[in-house]
Amino acid sequence: MGKIDKEKYYMISERIRYALHELGYTQAELVKLCQEQGYDIKQSSISKITSSATGLSIMNVVGISKVLNLDLSEVLSTESNT
């Protein structure tokens, strides 16, 4: 299994950014919601994810997906039509 290229990181980040926008959450609100549900996610991690930084933590993406009620398979999909 190879490394995920920047385009795939961007696609994951874009899906999370879109959900945040649609739900009207700020990054700070998302951090609070994640922590309330037992996910130790820092503001800096959310910022990296939403800015398409490489090296995403799968546990952070899982936690965010659960908190935002996103289908994890859709968030992680490499298909550009989701």
N, CA, C and O of each residue as an XYZ file, in Angstrom:
328
protein
N       0.849     -1.177      0.000
C       0.000      0.000      0.000
C       0.892      1.236      0.000
O       1.779      1.359      0.845
N       0.668      2.140     -0.928
C       1.501      3.321     -1.063
C       1.002      4.481     -0.230
O      -0.055      4.423      0.399
N       1.788      5.526     -0.248
C       1.407      6.740      0.462
C       0.246      7.417     -0.256
O       0.068      7.271     -1.465
N      -0.527      8.152      0.512
C      -1.622      8.911     -0.062
C      -1.049     10.197     -0.635
O      -0.304     10.904      0.043
N      -1.394     10.504     -1.882
C      -0.858     11.720     -2.474
C      -1.667     12.942     -2.034
O      -2.747     12.817     -1.456
N      -1.121     14.119     -2.321
C      -1.736     15.370     -1.867
C      -3.163     15.541     -2.369
O      -3.996     16.113     -1.666
N      -3.455     15.064     -3.553
C      -4.811     15.198     -4.096
C      -5.821     14.469     -3.217
O      -6.931     14.959     -3.006
N      -5.443     13.310     -2.707
C      -6.359     12.557     -1.849
C      -6.531     13.233     -0.494
O      -7.634     13.250      0.052
N      -5.445     13.793      0.057
C      -5.569     14.577      1.291
C      -6.520     15.745      1.069
O      -7.358     16.053      1.917
N      -6.377     16.385     -0.076
C      -7.236     17.529     -0.386
C      -8.702     17.099     -0.429
O      -9.570     17.795      0.098
N      -8.977     15.956     -1.054
C     -10.357     15.474     -1.161
C     -10.951     15.207      0.221
O     -12.104     15.560      0.473
N     -10.182     14.591      1.118
C     -10.642     14.328      2.482
C     -10.905     15.651      3.193
O     -11.948     15.833      3.822
N      -9.954     16.567      3.088
C     -10.085     17.876      3.738
C     -11.297     18.632      3.222
O     -12.030     19.253      3.992
N     -11.500     18.575      1.920
C     -12.624     19.284      1.303
C     -13.953     18.753      1.825
O     -14.872     19.530      2.084
N     -14.060     17.456      1.979
C     -15.314     16.871      2.486
C     -15.586     17.316      3.919
O     -16.727     17.605      4.278
N     -14.548     17.370      4.728
C     -14.718     17.797      6.116
C     -15.032     19.293      6.174
O     -15.909     19.713      6.929
N     -14.323     20.095      5.384
C     -14.602     21.543      5.333
C     -16.043     21.805      4.906
O     -16.727     22.653      5.480
N     -16.492     21.075      3.904
C     -17.862     21.238      3.404
C     -18.873     20.928      4.511
O     -19.829     21.678      4.710
N     -18.663     19.833      5.222
C     -19.575     19.452      6.302
C     -19.581     20.506      7.404
O     -20.643     20.853      7.921
N     -18.408     21.018      7.768
C     -18.336     22.077      8.780
C     -19.143     23.291      8.347
O     -19.898     23.866      9.132
N     -18.974     23.669      7.095
C     -19.706     24.825      6.563
C     -21.212     24.575      6.569
O     -21.985     25.425      7.012
N     -21.619     23.426      6.085
C     -23.045     23.098      6.002
C     -23.697     23.049      7.382
O     -24.850     23.448      7.546
N     -22.952     22.558      8.371
C     -23.489     22.450      9.721
C     -23.317     23.742     10.520
O     -23.890     23.894     11.599
N     -22.534     24.659      9.987
C     -22.334     25.947     10.647
C     -21.408     25.897     11.848
O     -21.494     26.751     12.730
N     -20.519     24.905     11.895
C     -19.587     24.776     13.013
C     -18.277     25.490     12.715
O     -17.790     25.483     11.585
N     -17.722     26.099     13.742
C     -16.356     26.617     13.647
C     -15.410     25.482     14.029
O     -15.840     24.442     14.529
N     -14.130     25.692     13.790
C     -13.149     24.692     14.200
C     -13.165     24.514     15.716
O     -13.055     23.392     16.211
N     -13.302     25.617     16.451
C     -13.333     25.548     17.913
C     -14.544     24.744     18.400
O     -14.436     23.966     19.349
N     -15.680     24.931     17.756
C     -16.874     24.167     18.126
C     -16.680     22.684     17.826
O     -17.105     21.826     18.601
N     -16.040     22.388     16.705
C     -15.781     20.990     16.361
C     -14.852     20.350     17.383
O     -15.080     19.212     17.792
N     -13.814     21.058     17.800
C     -12.899     20.531     18.828
C     -13.692     20.199     20.098
O     -13.532     19.123     20.674
N     -14.538     21.124     20.521
C     -15.333     20.912     21.736
C     -16.241     19.691     21.589
O     -16.321     18.866     22.499
N     -16.926     19.569     20.449
C     -17.804     18.419     20.215
C     -17.018     17.110     20.224
O     -17.462     16.114     20.795
N     -15.860     17.121     19.593
C     -15.018     15.911     19.563
C     -14.598     15.522     20.978
O     -14.678     14.354     21.358
N     -14.150     16.507     21.752
C     -13.708     16.227     23.112
C     -14.856     15.745     23.989
O     -14.663     14.879     24.842
N     -16.044     16.295     23.785
C     -17.224     15.845     24.539
C     -17.561     14.396     24.246
O     -18.130     13.702     25.088
N     -17.207     13.935     23.043
C     -17.503     12.550     22.667
C     -16.295     11.630     22.853
O     -16.296     10.488     22.393
N     -15.269     12.141     23.531
C     -14.133     11.287     23.893
C     -12.983     11.266     22.914
O     -12.074     10.449     23.064
N     -12.986     12.131     21.920
C     -11.888     12.192     20.956
C     -10.975     13.348     21.339
O     -11.406     14.501     21.382
N      -9.718     13.036     21.617
C      -8.750     14.054     22.039
C      -8.141     14.706     20.802
O      -7.028     14.378     20.392
N      -8.884     15.623     20.222
C      -8.452     16.302     19.005
C      -8.157     17.751     19.344
O      -8.969     18.432     19.971
N      -7.008     18.207     18.932
C      -6.573     19.582     19.207
C      -6.976     20.508     18.064
O      -7.184     20.069     16.933
N      -7.081     21.796     18.380
C      -7.394     22.811     17.371
C      -6.390     22.750     16.223
O      -6.768     22.886     15.060
N      -5.117     22.546     16.546
C      -4.083     22.504     15.499
C      -4.310     21.337     14.540
O      -4.025     21.447     13.347
N      -4.818     20.232     15.054
C      -5.106     19.080     14.193
C      -6.256     19.385     13.245
O      -6.203     19.038     12.065
N      -7.293     20.033     13.761
C      -8.426     20.411     12.921
C      -7.950     21.372     11.837
O      -8.341     21.252     10.676
N      -7.118     22.309     12.217
C      -6.594     23.283     11.261
C      -5.798     22.599     10.160
O      -5.941     22.949      8.988
N      -4.967     21.635     10.514
C      -4.180     20.902      9.514
C      -5.096     20.128      8.571
O      -4.882     20.106      7.359
N      -6.113     19.498      9.140
C      -7.039     18.720      8.312
C      -7.782     19.625      7.340
O      -7.885     19.314      6.153
N      -8.295     20.739      7.836
C      -9.086     21.609      6.968
C      -8.241     22.419      5.998
O      -8.776     23.000      5.053
N      -6.944     22.469      6.212
C      -6.067     23.187      5.277
C      -5.349     22.229      4.327
O      -4.401     22.617      3.644
N      -5.801     20.988      4.289
C      -5.268     19.970      3.371
C      -3.825     19.591      3.650
O      -3.110     19.176      2.738
N      -3.387     19.726      4.889
C      -2.022     19.325      5.232
C      -1.890     17.805      5.118
O      -2.848     17.068      5.349
N      -0.725     17.364      4.768
C      -0.491     15.933      4.671
C      -0.260     15.354      6.055
O      -0.049     16.093      7.017
N      -0.299     14.040      6.154
C      -0.057     13.366      7.419
C      -1.270     13.334      8.329
O      -1.132     13.431      9.548
N      -2.457     13.198      7.754
C      -3.678     13.144      8.542
C      -3.673     11.932      9.465
O      -3.288     10.836      9.056
N      -4.095     12.126     10.692
C      -4.255     11.020     11.627
C      -5.592     10.351     11.344
O      -6.633     11.008     11.328
N      -5.558      9.057     11.123
C      -6.801      8.340     10.825
C      -7.764      8.426     12.006
O      -8.976      8.504     11.808
N      -7.241      8.413     13.221
C      -8.118      8.504     14.387
C      -8.805      9.865     14.459
O      -9.961      9.951     14.874
N      -8.113     10.918     14.062
C      -8.749     12.231     14.030
C      -9.841     12.278     12.972
O     -10.916     12.830     13.207
N      -9.570     11.703     11.817
C     -10.573     11.689     10.749
C     -11.777     10.843     11.163
O     -12.918     11.208     10.878
N     -11.532      9.727     11.827
C     -12.626      8.886     12.323
C     -13.470      9.660     13.335
O     -14.698      9.670     13.245
N     -12.813     10.303     14.291
C     -13.529     11.066     15.311
C     -14.352     12.190     14.721
O     -15.519     12.367     15.071
N     -13.750     12.943     13.834
C     -14.455     14.055     13.192
C     -15.649     13.543     12.395
O     -16.732     14.125     12.440
N     -15.443     12.460     11.672
C     -16.527     11.886     10.874
C     -17.696     11.466     11.755
O     -18.855     11.703     11.413
N     -17.393     10.847     12.881
C     -18.467     10.424     13.789
C     -19.199     11.620     14.376
O     -20.429     11.642     14.419
N     -18.445     12.614     14.827
C     -19.055     13.798     15.438
C     -19.928     14.544     14.434
O     -20.992     15.047     14.793
N     -19.488     14.619     13.184
C     -20.241     15.344     12.158
C     -21.271     14.464     11.448
O     -21.937     14.914     10.515
N     -21.401     13.213     11.887
C     -22.347     12.276     11.281
C     -22.054     12.037      9.806
O     -22.967     11.969      8.982
N     -20.782     11.911      9.485
C     -20.377     11.659      8.104
C     -20.082     10.180      7.920
O     -19.601      9.515      8.837
N     -20.371      9.676      6.746
C     -20.039      8.296      6.407
C     -18.534      8.228      6.175
O     -18.019      8.839      5.238
N     -17.829      7.485      7.027
C     -16.371      7.421      6.953
C     -15.895      6.934      5.584
O     -14.893      7.430      5.068
N     -16.591      5.986      5.001
C     -16.169      5.484      3.688
C     -16.274      6.574      2.626
O     -15.478      6.601      1.688
N     -17.249      7.471      2.765
C     -17.362      8.586      1.817
C     -16.264      9.613      2.059
O     -15.691     10.140      1.105
N     -15.967      9.902      3.311
C     -14.912     10.869      3.630
C     -13.571     10.383      3.090
O     -12.794     11.170      2.550
N     -13.303      9.092      3.235
C     -12.006      8.549      2.823
C     -11.962      8.092      1.363
O     -10.915      7.664      0.876
N     -13.080      8.182      0.678
C     -13.142      7.740     -0.707
C     -12.142      8.502     -1.581
O     -11.930      9.702     -1.406
N     -11.545      7.793     -2.508
C     -10.634      8.437     -3.463
C     -11.360      8.815     -4.744
O     -10.747      9.300     -5.695
N     -12.665      8.590     -4.762
C     -13.463      8.987     -5.920
C     -13.752     10.468     -5.837
O     -14.104     10.967     -4.768
N     -13.614     11.173     -6.925
C     -13.815     12.622     -6.913
C     -15.272     13.021     -7.037
O     -15.577     14.210     -6.947
N     -16.177     12.091     -7.238
C     -17.585     12.441     -7.440
C     -18.419     12.351     -6.186
O     -19.646     12.331     -6.287
N     -17.807     12.293     -4.979
C     -18.588     12.215     -3.757
C     -18.763     13.566     -3.137
O     -19.402     13.687     -2.091
